[in-house]
Amino acid sequence: MVVDTGGVITVSKSKNERQATAAVEESSAIIFLVDGQAGLTAADVEIADWLRKHYSHKFVILAVNKCESPKKGIMQVSDFWTLGFSPLPISALSGTGTGELLDLVCSGLAKAEEDLHEEQDEDYVPAISIVGRPNVGKSSILNALVGEDRTIVSPISGTTRDAIDTEFTGPDGQKFRLIDTAGIRKRAAVASSGSTTEALSVNRAFRAIRRSDVVALVIEAMACITEQDFKIAERIEKEGKGCLIVVNKWDTIPNKNQQSAVYYEQDVREKLRILQWAPIVYATAISGHSVDRVIVAASEVEKERSRRLSTATLNQVVQEALAFKSPPRTRGGKRGRIYYCTQAAIRPPTFVFFVNDANLFPETYRRYMEKQLRKDAGFPGTPIRLLWRNRR
Ligand code: GDP
């Protein structure tokens, strides 16, 4: 996306400068354009200082315009070295140097994408919660993960104790912050019984989901999927959280064979269609040994939820999807056009489609695009978001 700032006028707080600031703020690469025929001016020096002072972390290209002749261009740019950026002679009129400029911009964008990745991964410890109906084995999983002593709760019923998060490291080295929901569960069991407990546990699950990055939704192998599981699943999707479905007490399924998991998966997929992207892990929490798989799956989900597709790959996927199936024509003969697409955010991965008219993309087409994106680019374990924006 190219943003034209309309010029930077270095009178402080002028509307133009504010606009330029906003544009520069949002940019991954900046083209600082100066006039090679006019030569170096005080304003150029001011802008260079301003860029260095506030945007030293950004990729700046100093382009010296009006250098029609490559030979003369070298002379024309010499003054501009004092600005502290290496000047590139170009001519908007004749096209001289514009190819190099484009290459430089692209290399800057690639680097910006990498930096963004690294920046965001520092100090970030994803939070994981284990939710599900009472008795499905949440505490057992939690104990297997972090050790018995972690789940000790205040024995006094009804005491409101803040949830205590525990940090732990999975077998693959991924750190997690475990949100304590098991302790809360024990209090609920003391406080009430029957349907009230069920209702309470849904609300607690909702609260835990809100604070989580990845949610392990535990269901019991021999029990049916209930309305409650569905409500939890819906909430996970709605809040854009990563998710894995843990089918616990797998040991209780009699006469298992290789097909069992396949049949089971079909059933789960059918009933929890909203989480069709979530991986399924079969576990026997009481034996402890399968619990590592839960955490490995959670790490993978976390990585997917934080994954960034390069703009080039993304647009390739979109172009292919478009070529395979165009948006439908309206009765008036109008058809939706996608100009380009960019991944605007991670956690969850969010893609913005810039289009001629968002109304020309019906829900069915949007779902088709999401399906294609998943088919080509994956993102298992995380919801993805597609936003459609008008651009004229
Ligand atoms: P929570 O209410 O979801 O925290 O469930 P708990 O962890 O307290 O487990 C409820 C009951 O199920 C306990 O009696 C556990 O021993 C039992 N349980 C948990 N996991 C398994 C499992 O994998 N297999 C079997 N057979 N029983 C389990």
Boltz pocket constraint, residues with backbone or C-beta under 6 A from the ligand:
constraints:
  - pocket:
      binder: B
      contacts: [[A, 132], [A, 133], [A, 134], [A, 135], [A, 136], [A, 137], [A, 138], [A, 139], [A, 140], [A, 141], [A, 182], [A, 185], [A, 248], [A, 249], [A, 250], [A, 251], [A, 252], [A, 283], [A, 284], [A, 285], [A, 286], [A, 287]]
      max_distance: 6.0
